[in-house]
Amino acid sequence: MHGSASISMTTKAAFVLGLLCTVSAAMGQSNSGALGIAGHVYNSHDGQPLAGVVVTVESNQNNQDDQRRVTSKDGGYAFAHLEPGGYTITAFRSGFIGEIYGMTPAGSVSTLDLRPGKSRDNIDFHLPASPPITEMPNEAMAAAYPQNLSNLGAVYGRFSPDGNLLAIVTNGIVIGNPEQVWLYDLRTKKLFAVTETPVPKVSPAILAIGWAGNTLYVEGDRTQSTRNFVVKATADGAEEISALPPEAQKNQTEPWVDYDDTVGSYRVWVEKPCHGCGFDLNARAFNASEQFTIASDMSGTGSATFVFDPPAPIVFYPVISWNGAIVAFNLETRRATRLDLPIHRFSNLLAAKKEQDGFLLAYAVDSGSCTPKLSSYGEDIWLLPNNTALRRQKHPMSICFVLMHPGE
């Protein structure tokens, strides 16, 4: 009797233990896919909730399909049934600057690590509004470079005194130095080449450009020797002339670097100007010996590290990260104003012109468009990490215009 009871109790204990293990395993399996990510999206300007934002969760393990949610009236979103692992979360809505969670100002991204039993319900976004941006029609450049448009870059620009024309110096097809000048009429949206299209081995070099009134003068070298040429251009067209007139000589600038210049009553210059360096942008008033730093350790790809409109004591410089921004620095008040832009391959900040209601800024991007490209779901495809291959491709240059209102 005692033996039978002992066997029975042992069997029963084994059964119970097995049942507990089974339940525990089942719970573990169900919990593995019961994790969640939730949060809210807000307008960074006023802190108000943003509805209609597309929030995307991408698994870094590539074992799950991307999931998408659209924020509700209170800006909220939620994802459920996620497996443990790393996730990248993006938020985008037209009219705002998209954001990747964990993105640093330098452009690196830290993934969100979901651990077993630990959901995340505080993943919030604060999106800045995108300013109105216009884009220069590119058909004329595309026709001039049918095979090489993606290799073309803009290295320099200058507005005419009345702000209606923009001179654009391009490079990148043959020797990498300034090779051609284009003129764009902002009123008629007409774009035409002021100098001839470069061809291999006989490429011209652009030595200097300058405005005399609203007439543009370009000085160049056709043979990389002493055979200089001068072109005169207006909104109506361009013609080669024999010599540069005296009134144009004093306004000439070399279209390659602007490392030292006069802005109002200040001298502004760049230290450590080299490809890949971290620039320091400094200034000093002419009636003072003390210098001050506008920005330190600037990094970027552009040769025009700052632009300005001479009468105004304000300099503009680009901030290049995952997106991009333009910073306006008032030399008199030493106050900086930042304008975020929906761009992902900032090439160059080209020119600035004082307008009645702000400053008109021209800049170049190498991402094929001045505004985001949207997926079929309404996301900014440049923000999605699974489009890394897309970002590595060469895309045609675009010239963009935006109006900025710097702080006093």
C-alpha positions in Angstrom: 0.0 0.0 0.0 2.7 2.4 1.0 4.6 1.5 -2.2 1.6 2.1 -4.4 0.9 5.4 -2.8 4.5 6.5 -3.2 4.5 5.7 -6.9 1.2 7.5 -7.3 2.3 10.6 -5.6 5.6 10.6 -7.6 3.7 10.2 -10.8 1.3 13.0 -9.8 4.2 15.3 -8.9 5.9 14.6 -12.2 2.7 15.4 -14.0 2.2 18.7 -12.2 5.9 19.6 -12.8 5.5 18.8 -16.5 2.3 20.8 -16.7 4.0 23.8 -15.1 6.9 23.6 -17.5 4.5 23.4 -20.4 2.5 26.4 -19.1 5.7 28.3 -18.5 7.0 27.6 -22.0 3.7 28.6 -23.5 3.7 31.8 -21.5 7.3 32.5 -22.6 6.3 32.0 -26.3 3.2 34.2 -26.0 5.2 36.9 -24.2 7.9 36.9 -26.8 5.5 38.5 -29.3 3.5 40.5 -26.8 5.8 43.5 -26.6 4.6 47.0 -27.7 5.9 50.4 -28.7 3.7 53.5 -28.1 4.0 57.2 -27.8 2.9 60.6 -29.1 3.9 63.0 -31.9 3.9 66.8 -31.2 4.5 70.0 -33.1 7.9 71.2 -31.9 6.8 74.9 -32.3 3.8 75.0 -30.0 3.8 71.5 -28.4 0.4 70.7 -29.8 -0.4 67.0 -30.7 -0.1 66.1 -34.4 -2.7 63.9 -36.0 -2.2 62.1 -39.3 1.5 61.4 -38.8 2.7 58.1 -40.4 4.8 56.3 -37.8 6.7 53.3 -39.1 8.4 50.5 -37.1 11.2 48.5 -38.8 12.7 45.4 -37.3 16.5 45.3 -37.6 16.3 41.4 -37.6 14.5 41.4 -40.9 12.2 38.7 -39.6 9.1 40.9 -39.5 7.3 43.1 -41.9 7.4 46.8 -41.3 4.3 48.1 -39.4 2.7 51.5 -39.8 0.3 53.5 -37.7 -1.3 56.9 -38.2 -1.5 59.1 -35.2 -4.9 59.9 -33.7 -6.3 63.3 -32.7 -4.2 63.3 -29.5 -1.0 62.5 -31.5 -0.9 59.0 -30.1 0.1 55.8 -31.8 0.7 52.2 -30.6 2.3 49.0 -31.9 1.6 45.5 -30.4 2.7 41.9 -30.9 6.4 42.8 -31.5 9.3 40.4 -30.9 12.3 41.2 -28.8 15.1 42.9 -30.7 16.2 46.2 -32.3 13.7 48.5 -34.0 14.0 51.7 -36.0 11.1 54.1 -35.6 10.3 57.0 -38.0 7.6 59.7 -38.0 6.6 61.7 -41.0 3.8 64.0 -42.1 3.7 66.3 -45.1 4.5 69.8 -44.2 6.8 68.8 -41.3 10.4 67.7 -41.0 10.5 63.9 -40.6 12.4 62.3 -37.7 14.0 59.0 -36.8 13.9 58.1 -33.1 17.4 58.2 -31.6 18.9 60.3 -34.4 21.7 62.5 -33.3 22.5 65.9 -34.8 25.5 64.4 -36.6 23.2 61.9 -38.4 23.8 58.7 -36.6 20.9 56.6 -35.4 20.6 54.5 -32.3 18.0 51.6 -32.6 15.4 51.0 -29.9 16.2 47.7 -28.1 13.0 45.9 -27.0 13.8 43.4 -24.3 11.6 40.5 -23.2 8.8 41.6 -20.9 9.6 45.3 -21.3 7.4 47.3 -23.7 8.1 51.0 -24.4 5.2 53.5 -24.1 7.2 56.8 -24.1 8.6 57.0 -27.6 7.6 60.6 -28.5 8.5 62.8 -31.5 8.6 66.6 -31.8 8.4 67.5 -35.5 9.3 71.1 -36.8 7.2 72.5 -39.5 8.8 72.6 -43.0 9.1 76.0 -44.6 7.8 76.7 -48.1 10.4 75.7 -50.6 10.5 76.3 -54.3 12.7 74.4 -56.8 14.5 75.6 -59.9 13.4 73.8 -63.1 16.2 71.5 -64.2 15.3 70.8 -67.8 18.0 73.0 -69.3 20.8 71.4 -67.3 19.3 67.9 -68.0 19.4 68.6 -71.7 23.0 69.9 -71.5 24.2 66.8 -69.5 21.9 64.0 -70.6 24.4 61.3 -69.3 26.1 63.2 -66.5 23.5 65.3 -64.7 24.0 63.3 -61.5 27.7 64.3 -61.6 27.0 68.0 -61.8 27.4 70.1 -58.7 26.8 73.7 -57.8 29.8 75.3 -55.9 28.9 79.0 -55.8 26.1 81.4 -56.5 25.4 85.2 -56.3 22.1 87.1 -56.6 21.9 90.2 -58.7 21.4 93.4 -56.8 17.7 93.4 -57.4 17.4 89.8 -56.4 15.7 88.7 -59.6 18.6 86.8 -61.1 20.9 84.1 -59.7 24.3 83.2 -61.1 25.2 79.6 -60.5 28.7 78.2 -60.9 28.8 74.5 -61.6 31.5 71.9 -61.6 32.1 68.1 -61.3 31.9 66.9 -64.9 35.5 67.0 -66.0 38.1 68.5 -63.6 36.0 69.2 -60.5 36.8 72.9 -60.5 34.3 75.6 -61.5 33.6 75.0 -65.2 30.4 76.7 -66.2 28.1 79.5 -65.3 24.3 79.4 -65.5 21.8 82.3 -65.0 18.4 81.8 -63.6 15.5 84.3 -63.7 13.3 83.9 -60.6 10.5 85.8 -62.3 10.2 83.9 -65.5 11.8 80.7 -64.3 14.1 80.8 -67.3 17.5 79.1 -67.0 20.2 79.3 -69.5 24.0 78.6 -69.8 26.1 81.8 -69.8 29.3 79.9 -70.8 29.7 76.9 -73.0 29.1 73.4 -71.9 32.4 71.8 -70.8 33.8 69.0 -73.0 36.6 66.6 -72.0 40.2 67.8 -72.4 39.2 71.4 -73.4 37.1 72.2 -70.4 37.0 76.0 -69.6 37.8 77.2 -66.1 35.7 79.9 -64.5 38.1 82.3 -62.8 35.8 85.0 -61.5 32.2 86.3 -61.6 30.8 89.7 -60.6 27.7 91.9 -61.0 27.7 95.5 -62.3 24.2 96.6 -61.6 22.0 93.7 -62.9 24.6 92.7 -65.5 26.7 89.6 -64.9 30.3 89.4 -66.0 32.2 86.1 -66.1 35.9 85.8 -66.6 37.2 82.4 -67.7 40.1 80.4 -69.2 39.4 78.1 -72.2 42.7 76.3 -72.3 44.0 76.4 -68.7 46.7 78.9 -69.9 46.6 82.6 -70.5 43.7 82.8 -73.0 41.1 84.4 -70.9 37.6 85.2 -72.1 34.9 87.5 -70.7 31.2 87.0 -71.0 28.5 89.6 -70.4 25.0 88.3 -69.4 21.6 89.7 -68.6 18.1 88.2 -68.3 17.9 88.4 -72.1 21.0 86.4 -72.9 24.8 86.3 -73.0 27.5 87.4 -75.3 31.3 87.3 -75.3 33.1 90.6 -75.1 36.7 91.7 -75.5 37.5 92.9 -72.0 36.1 93.2 -68.5 34.8 96.8 -67.9 36.3 98.7 -64.9 32.9 98.8 -63.0 32.8 95.0 -63.0 36.3 94.5 -61.7 35.7 95.7 -58.2 32.8 93.3 -57.7 34.6 90.2 -58.9 34.8 87.1 -56.7 36.5 83.8 -57.2 33.8 81.1 -57.4 35.6 78.5 -55.5 36.0 79.5 -51.8 34.7 82.2 -49.5 36.9 81.8 -46.6 37.4 85.5 -45.7 35.1 88.3 -46.5 33.6 91.6 -45.3 30.1 91.5 -43.9 28.8 94.9 -42.9 31.4 96.3 -40.5 32.8 92.9 -39.7 35.4 90.6 -41.0 34.3 87.0 -41.2 36.6 84.1 -41.9 37.0 80.3 -41.7 39.8 78.5 -40.0 41.1 75.1 -41.0 39.5 75.1 -44.5 40.1 71.7 -46.0 38.0 68.8 -47.3 36.7 66.8 -44.4 37.9 69.2 -41.7 35.8 70.6 -38.9 35.6 74.3 -39.8 35.7 77.2 -37.3 33.7 80.2 -38.4 35.0 83.4 -36.7 34.3 87.2 -36.9 35.7 90.5 -35.7 34.4 94.0 -35.9 36.8 96.4 -37.7 36.7 98.8 -34.8 37.6 96.1 -32.3 40.5 93.8 -31.7 38.5 91.0 -30.0 37.3 88.2 -32.2 34.4 85.8 -31.5 33.4 82.4 -32.8 30.2 82.0 -34.8 30.3 78.3 -35.1 33.0 75.7 -34.2 33.8 72.3 -35.7 31.5 72.8 -38.6 31.6 69.8 -41.0 30.3 69.5 -44.5 31.0 69.0 -48.1 30.4 72.5 -49.5 33.1 74.9 -50.5 30.9 78.0 -49.8 31.0 77.7 -46.0 29.0 80.9 -45.4 27.0 83.3 -47.5 25.6 86.8 -46.8 24.1 90.0 -48.4 26.7 92.7 -47.9 24.5 95.5 -46.4 23.2 93.2 -43.6 25.3 92.1 -40.6 24.1 88.5 -40.9 25.9 85.4 -42.1 24.3 82.2 -43.1 25.9 78.8 -42.8 24.7 75.2 -43.4 24.3 72.5 -40.8 24.6 69.1 -42.5 23.3 66.0 -40.7 20.6 63.4 -41.5 18.3 66.2 -42.5 19.8 69.7 -42.8 19.4 73.2 -41.6 20.5 76.8 -42.3 21.7 78.9 -39.4 21.5 82.7 -39.5 24.0 84.5 -37.2 23.5 88.2 -36.4 26.9 89.6 -35.9 25.7 92.6 -33.9 23.4 90.8 -31.4 25.4 87.5 -31.7 22.1 85.6 -31.8 21.6 82.5 -34.0 18.4 81.4 -35.7 18.0 77.9 -37.1 15.8 76.9 -40.0 15.3 73.1 -40.4 14.9 71.8 -43.9 13.6 68.5 -45.3 16.9 67.6 -47.1 19.1 64.6 -46.9 22.1 65.5 -49.1 22.9 69.1 -48.5 25.5 70.1 -51.1 26.1 73.8 -50.8 24.6 77.0 -49.5 24.9 79.2 -52.5 23.7 82.8 -51.9 21.6 85.1 -49.7 19.6 88.1 -50.7 17.7 90.6 -48.4 14.1 90.8 -49.2 11.3 93.0 -47.8 10.0 90.2 -45.6 13.2 88.2 -44.8 16.2 86.7 -46.7 15.9 84.7 -49.8 18.4 81.8 -49.6 19.5 79.6 -52.5 21.1 76.2 -51.8 21.9 73.0 -53.7 21.0 69.4 -52.7 22.2 66.1 -54.2 19.1 64.0 -53.4 17.2 64.7 -56.6 14.6 66.9 -55.2 14.2 69.9 -52.8 11.2 68.2 -51.1 10.8 64.7 -49.6 10.0 61.7 -51.8 7.1 59.8 -50.4 6.4 56.1 -50.4 3.0 54.7 -51.2 2.2 54.8 -47.5 3.1 58.5 -47.3 6.5 58.2 -45.6 9.6 60.1 -46.5 11.6 57.3 -48.1 14.9 58.9 -47.3 14.2 58.5 -43.6 13.6 54.7 -43.9 16.7 52.8 -43.0 15.9 50.0 -45.4 16.4 52.4 -48.2 20.2 52.7 -47.6 20.9 51.5 -51.1 18.8 54.4 -52.5 20.7 56.9 -50.5 24.0 55.6 -51.8 23.0 56.1 -55.4 23.9 59.3 -57.3 21.0 61.6 -57.8 20.8 64.8 -59.9 21.5 68.1 -58.2 18.6 70.4 -57.5 18.7 74.2 -56.7 16.2 75.2 -54.0 14.9 78.5 -52.6 13.6 79.3 -49.2 12.7 82.5 -47.4 14.2 82.8 -43.9 13.3 85.2 -41.1 16.3 85.6 -38.8 15.8 86.7 -35.2 16.8 90.2 -34.3 
